[in-house]
Amino acid sequence: MDNENNEMLRVIEDETPKMGFFKRLVSIFAAPAELARNIRIHPSIGPALLSALAVSLLTLPFMGKLTALTLEKTSEIMLTRYGQDFLNFTESTQAAQGSAVIAALGSAVSILIVYPIVCFLQAFALFLVGKIAKGQAKYAQYASVCAHALVITAVGGVISSAVMASVGTLLDVTSLAAVFMPNGDFSMFSYNLLAAVGIFGIWGYIVIALGVKEINGFTAARAAVVTGVTFLLAMLVTAATSSASIMFTDMAVKSMGFA
């Protein structure tokens, strides 16, 4: 009986057509469960990843303004922590305001490098945690799920960047930091942790959880646990990375005798 069921399943999978490019993009938002079932049979990484990269590049017009805001905020933090703007961030801010093209090009290179790395590392973490949970999915299936979810993150990045640049703030209104620490800044680990958890990030991980469930045949609870563990790890790594710059600055300042 089991052999007959397995044979029927193979026939069904063989006859299931692969979703077209545009249908996959629409399904990310409108029918993620259906997309996940299709990914289980027809995993695809390239088109979704390229779509996420293309969407992310729409943030470039805002990078000049956001770079200037970042340098200005860094200057304020330096003055508060050390009593002086010893790195001349005020002058750097003025330069950044007149160098939007350079800021945009730097951001473009960063996007093209960082996004694929994040996608594949996220998939690898899910693959490892999924194996511990006795999942049978292949790495390519996890990578396909992550690449499609990355489109949601990219859309969120464009919206957040546009709002922040328009308002003139570094506070992402779509994140938990806007709710619980609106007066915080990126020198605080707790702020960075809350800033790493946003509406679009959570949305993306819900899509990932649906994918993990389908490609492994997990229950909803097991898929939620596997995805939740990797989500927590990702948030901690993101917060630690964001906080590292100020930590290294502190070390450099102390070594130079400023603090």
C-alpha positions in Angstrom: 0.0 0.0 0.0 2.8 2.4 0.9 4.5 1.7 -2.4 1.3 2.4 -4.3 0.8 5.7 -2.4 4.4 6.7 -3.1 4.0 5.9 -6.8 0.8 7.9 -7.0 2.6 10.8 -5.3 5.4 10.6 -7.8 2.9 10.7 -10.7 1.1 13.7 -9.2 4.4 15.5 -8.7 5.5 14.7 -12.3 2.3 16.1 -13.6 2.4 19.3 -11.5 3.5 22.1 -13.8 6.1 24.6 -12.7 4.7 28.0 -11.9 5.6 30.7 -14.4 7.8 33.7 -13.4 5.0 36.2 -12.9 2.7 33.8 -11.2 5.4 33.0 -8.7 5.9 36.7 -8.0 2.2 37.2 -7.4 1.9 34.1 -5.3 4.6 35.3 -2.9 2.0 37.8 -1.7 -1.3 36.3 -2.7 -0.9 32.6 -2.4 2.3 31.7 -0.5 1.0 28.2 0.5 0.4 27.3 -3.2 3.8 28.7 -4.0 5.4 26.6 -1.3 3.8 23.4 -2.7 5.2 24.2 -6.1 8.6 24.9 -4.7 8.6 21.5 -3.1 8.4 19.9 -6.6 10.1 22.6 -8.7 12.6 24.6 -6.6 13.8 27.7 -8.3 16.3 30.3 -7.0 17.6 32.6 -9.7 14.5 34.4 -10.9 13.3 35.2 -7.3 16.7 36.3 -6.2 17.2 38.5 -9.2 13.7 40.0 -8.6 14.6 40.8 -5.0 17.9 42.4 -6.1 16.0 44.5 -8.7 13.4 45.7 -6.2 16.2 46.5 -3.7 17.9 48.7 -6.2 14.9 51.0 -6.0 16.2 52.2 -2.6 19.2 53.8 -4.3 17.5 57.3 -4.8 17.2 57.5 -1.1 20.7 56.4 -0.1 22.3 59.9 -0.3 19.8 61.3 2.2 20.0 58.3 4.5 23.8 58.3 4.4 23.8 62.0 5.4 21.4 61.2 8.2 23.5 58.3 9.4 26.7 60.5 9.6 24.8 63.3 11.3 23.4 60.8 13.9 26.9 59.3 14.4 28.2 62.8 15.0 25.6 63.3 17.7 26.5 60.0 19.3 30.2 60.9 19.3 29.5 64.3 20.9 27.4 62.6 23.6 29.9 59.8 24.3 33.2 61.6 24.0 32.3 65.3 24.2 33.7 66.1 20.7 33.2 65.5 17.1 36.7 64.3 16.7 36.1 62.4 13.4 34.7 65.5 11.8 31.4 63.8 11.0 29.8 67.2 10.5 32.0 67.9 7.5 31.5 64.3 6.3 27.7 64.9 6.4 28.0 67.9 4.2 30.1 65.9 1.8 27.6 63.1 1.8 24.8 65.5 1.0 26.7 66.4 -2.1 27.7 62.9 -3.0 24.4 61.1 -3.5 25.7 59.3 -6.5 28.7 57.9 -4.7 26.4 56.8 -1.8 24.0 55.1 -4.2 26.8 53.3 -6.1 28.2 52.0 -2.7 24.7 50.9 -1.7 24.2 49.1 -5.0 27.4 47.1 -4.7 26.5 46.3 -1.1 23.0 45.1 -2.1 24.3 42.9 -5.0 26.8 41.2 -2.6 24.9 41.1 0.7 21.5 39.9 -0.5 22.7 36.7 -2.1 24.9 35.9 0.9 22.0 36.5 3.3 19.7 34.3 1.2 22.1 31.4 1.1 23.2 31.6 4.7 19.6 31.8 5.8 18.8 28.7 3.7 21.8 26.9 5.2 20.7 27.7 8.8 17.2 26.4 8.0 18.6 23.3 6.4 20.7 22.5 9.5 17.8 23.2 11.9 15.5 21.3 9.7 17.8 18.3 9.7 17.8 18.3 13.5 14.0 18.4 13.4 14.2 15.3 11.1 13.2 17.1 7.9 13.9 15.6 4.5 14.0 18.7 2.4 17.1 19.5 0.2 19.2 22.6 0.5 17.9 23.8 -2.9 14.4 23.7 -1.7 15.3 25.8 1.4 17.2 28.3 -0.8 14.2 28.6 -3.2 11.9 29.4 -0.3 14.3 32.0 1.1 14.9 33.6 -2.3 11.1 34.1 -2.7 10.7 35.4 0.8 13.5 37.9 0.1 11.3 39.7 -2.3 9.0 40.7 0.6 12.0 41.9 2.5 13.1 43.9 -0.5 9.7 45.6 -0.9 9.8 46.4 2.8 13.2 48.0 2.4 12.0 50.2 -0.4 9.0 51.4 1.6 11.0 52.0 4.7 13.8 53.8 2.9 11.3 56.1 1.1 9.5 57.0 4.4 12.8 57.6 6.3 14.3 59.7 3.6 11.1 61.7 3.2 10.6 62.3 7.0 14.3 62.8 7.6 14.8 60.1 10.3 16.6 56.8 10.7 13.8 55.3 12.7 12.1 52.6 10.6 8.4 53.0 11.2 7.8 49.4 10.2 10.0 48.0 13.0 9.4 47.3 16.7 11.9 50.0 17.6 9.4 52.6 16.4 6.9 51.2 19.0 9.1 50.4 22.0 12.2 52.6 21.6 11.3 55.6 19.4 14.0 57.7 21.0 16.8 55.0 20.8 19.7 54.9 18.4 22.0 52.4 16.7 24.6 52.6 19.5 22.2 50.5 21.7 22.0 46.7 21.2 18.4 46.6 22.4 17.4 49.2 19.8 19.2 47.3 17.1 17.5 44.1 18.1 14.0 45.7 18.0 14.9 47.5 14.7 15.8 44.1 13.2 12.2 42.9 13.8 9.8 44.6 11.4 6.5 44.0 9.7 8.0 42.9 6.4 10.6 40.7 8.1 7.9 38.9 10.1 5.8 38.6 6.9 8.8 37.1 5.1 9.4 34.5 7.9 5.7 33.5 7.7 6.2 32.8 4.1 9.3 30.9 5.0 7.5 28.9 7.6 4.8 27.9 5.1 7.6 26.8 2.8 9.4 24.8 5.5 6.1 23.1 6.3 5.5 22.1 2.7 8.9 21.0 1.6 9.4 18.8 4.6 5.8 17.7 5.2 6.1 19.1 8.8 3.2 20.0 11.0 2.5 23.7 11.3 3.9 23.6 14.9 7.2 22.0 13.9 7.7 24.3 10.9 7.0 27.3 13.2 9.7 26.1 15.7 12.3 25.5 12.9 11.6 28.9 11.4 11.4 30.6 14.7 14.8 29.4 15.8 16.5 30.7 12.6 14.5 33.9 12.9 15.8 34.5 16.4 19.4 33.7 15.3 19.1 36.1 12.4 17.8 38.9 14.6 20.6 38.4 17.1 23.3 38.4 14.3 21.8 41.5 12.7 21.7 43.4 16.0 25.2 42.3 16.9 26.5 43.4 13.5 24.8 46.8 13.8 26.2 47.3 17.3 29.7 46.2 16.3 30.6 49.5 14.6 30.0 51.6 17.8 31.9 49.0 19.8 35.0 49.1 17.6 34.7 52.9 17.5 34.8 52.9 21.4 37.9 50.7 21.3 39.6 53.0 18.8 38.7 56.1 20.7 40.0 54.7 24.0 43.2 53.6 22.3 43.8 57.2 21.1 43.2 58.5 24.5 39.9 60.4 23.8 37.9 58.5 26.4 
